[in-house]
Amino acid sequence: MKLYIKPGACSMASHIILAEIGGDYAVEMVDTANGETASGANYREINPKGKVPALEVEGEVLTEGPAILQFLGDRAANLGLAPTAGSMARARVNEVLNFTGTELHIAFGPLFSPSATDAQKEAARQAVAMKLDWLEGKLADGRAHLTGEAFTIADAYAFVVTNWANFTGIALSRWPQLSGFMARVGARPAVQRVLKAEGLAA
């Protein structure tokens, strides 16, 4: 099993889940700007979309972060990273996965665009803040993670995307419950290993 990633990108969520599961897997960095993997392969021959993550498994390539996260979670059902399909608990995990991908992730877009104006970036920060308000609300009842007490694939994805606030001038201290969540997830041994592997922690 091989996961293709870009350091610090949304692919980190899949990297975290692989680290949580353990076992035999490989990770290869991708330069998405020039479409080349660390080993010199043409990445578009692996994933025609040119985006990360992509997971090579059993002779196939699976793309799209939420799909990969669910696939990995289901393969390690004993760890509880993805609740049973068809349950309300799984629906709640999917709710957070979809929100992170279609709302929070997209809201950050202008903040990473070299062509975005200052006004567009300020509007993006306001949009991100509204999305972070929703995550704060999910944690308002004192739960440890976004869908309950247990850490799931949804937490991994939300952690990675929320962490982009640290690189875009958004102070997470405005959201105390979310800040606590980020600290808890960030302290997990698997997360620490991935942060170091992707060059985001010493």
C-alpha positions in Angstrom: 0.0 0.0 0.0 1.4 3.4 -1.0 0.1 6.8 -0.2 1.0 9.8 -2.3 1.1 13.1 -0.4 2.1 16.7 -0.4 3.5 17.8 3.0 0.9 19.7 5.1 -1.8 19.3 2.5 -5.1 17.5 3.0 -3.4 14.2 2.3 -1.9 14.5 5.8 -5.2 13.2 7.1 -4.8 9.9 5.2 -1.2 9.8 6.4 -2.4 10.2 10.0 -4.9 7.3 9.7 -2.3 5.0 8.1 0.0 5.9 11.1 -2.8 5.1 13.5 -3.4 1.8 11.9 0.3 0.9 11.5 1.4 -2.1 9.5 3.2 -2.1 6.2 2.7 1.0 4.0 4.8 3.5 2.0 4.5 7.2 1.6 5.8 9.2 -1.4 5.9 12.9 -1.7 4.5 14.7 -4.8 5.4 18.0 -6.3 1.9 18.9 -7.6 3.3 22.0 -9.2 5.4 20.1 -11.7 3.4 16.8 -11.5 6.3 14.7 -10.4 6.8 12.3 -7.5 9.9 12.1 -5.3 11.0 9.1 -7.3 10.7 11.0 -10.6 7.4 9.4 -11.8 4.8 11.4 -13.8 2.1 11.8 -11.1 -0.7 12.3 -13.6 0.0 8.7 -14.8 -0.9 7.6 -11.3 -3.7 10.1 -10.6 -4.9 12.0 -13.7 -6.4 14.7 -11.4 -3.0 15.7 -10.3 -4.1 16.1 -6.7 -3.2 14.5 -3.5 -3.9 12.1 -1.8 -3.9 9.0 -3.9 -3.7 5.5 -2.5 -2.2 2.6 -4.4 -3.7 -0.6 -3.0 -4.3 -4.1 -4.4 -3.4 -3.0 -8.0 -5.8 -0.1 -8.0 -5.5 3.7 -7.3 -8.1 5.3 -5.0 -8.4 9.1 -5.0 -10.3 11.7 -3.0 -9.4 12.1 0.7 -12.7 11.3 2.3 -13.0 8.1 0.2 -9.5 7.0 1.2 -10.2 7.8 4.9 -13.4 5.7 4.9 -11.6 2.9 3.0 -8.8 2.8 5.6 -11.1 3.2 8.5 -13.3 0.3 7.4 -10.2 -1.9 6.8 -9.3 -1.4 10.4 -12.7 -1.7 11.9 -11.3 -3.0 15.2 -9.8 0.4 15.9 -13.1 2.3 15.8 -11.8 5.0 13.4 -14.9 4.7 11.2 -18.2 3.6 12.9 -20.3 0.8 11.3 -21.8 1.8 7.9 -25.5 2.6 8.2 -25.3 3.7 11.8 -26.1 7.2 13.0 -22.5 7.4 14.3 -21.2 6.8 10.8 -23.5 9.4 9.4 -22.2 11.9 11.9 -18.6 11.1 10.8 -19.6 11.5 7.2 -21.3 14.8 8.1 -18.0 16.2 9.4 -16.0 14.7 6.6 -18.2 16.4 4.0 -18.3 19.7 5.9 -14.5 19.7 6.1 -14.1 19.0 2.4 -16.9 21.1 0.9 -17.0 24.0 3.3 -13.8 24.5 5.4 -11.3 23.2 2.9 -12.7 25.4 0.1 -13.0 28.5 2.3 -9.2 28.4 2.8 -8.6 28.4 -1.0 -8.0 32.1 -1.6 -5.5 32.3 1.3 -3.2 30.0 -0.6 -3.7 31.6 -4.0 -0.9 33.9 -5.1 -3.3 35.8 -7.3 -5.8 36.6 -4.6 -6.1 40.2 -3.6 -5.9 41.5 0.0 -9.7 42.0 -0.1 -10.3 38.5 -1.3 -8.0 37.1 1.4 -9.8 39.1 4.1 -13.1 37.8 2.9 -11.7 34.3 2.9 -10.6 34.7 6.6 -14.1 35.8 7.5 -15.5 32.7 5.6 -13.1 30.4 7.4 -14.1 31.9 10.7 -17.8 31.1 10.1 -16.8 27.4 9.4 -14.7 27.3 12.5 -17.7 28.6 14.5 -19.5 25.4 13.4 -16.7 23.2 14.6 -16.6 25.1 17.9 -20.3 24.4 18.3 -19.8 20.7 17.8 -17.4 20.7 20.7 -19.5 23.0 22.9 -21.0 20.1 25.0 -17.5 19.1 26.2 -17.0 16.1 23.9 -13.4 15.2 23.2 -13.8 14.9 19.5 -16.0 16.2 16.8 -18.5 13.3 16.8 -18.1 12.1 20.3 -15.5 10.8 22.7 -13.7 8.6 20.2 -11.1 9.8 17.7 -12.3 9.1 14.1 -11.3 9.7 10.5 -13.4 12.9 10.6 -11.1 14.3 13.4 -8.0 13.6 11.3 -9.3 15.5 8.3 -10.7 18.4 10.4 -7.4 18.6 12.3 -5.3 18.9 9.2 -7.5 21.6 7.5 -8.0 23.6 10.7 -4.3 23.6 11.2 -4.0 25.7 8.1 -5.1 28.6 10.2 -1.6 28.7 11.7 -0.2 29.5 8.2 -2.8 32.0 7.1 -3.0 34.6 9.9 -6.1 33.2 11.7 -5.7 32.9 15.5 -7.4 29.8 16.8 -7.5 31.2 20.3 -10.8 32.8 19.3 -12.3 29.2 19.4 -11.3 27.7 22.9 -13.1 24.4 22.4 -11.5 23.9 19.0 -8.1 24.9 20.3 -8.4 22.2 22.9 -9.4 19.7 20.3 -6.4 20.7 18.2 -4.1 20.2 21.1 -5.6 16.7 21.9 -5.3 15.5 18.4 -1.9 17.1 17.9 -0.6 15.2 20.9 -1.5 11.8 19.6 1.6 9.7 18.9 0.6 8.9 15.4 -0.1 12.6 14.6 3.3 13.6 16.1 5.0 11.0 13.9 3.3 12.3 10.8 4.0 16.0 11.6 7.7 15.1 11.9 7.7 13.0 8.7 6.1 15.8 6.7 8.5 18.4 8.1 6.0 20.3 10.2 7.5 19.5 13.6 11.0 19.0 15.0 
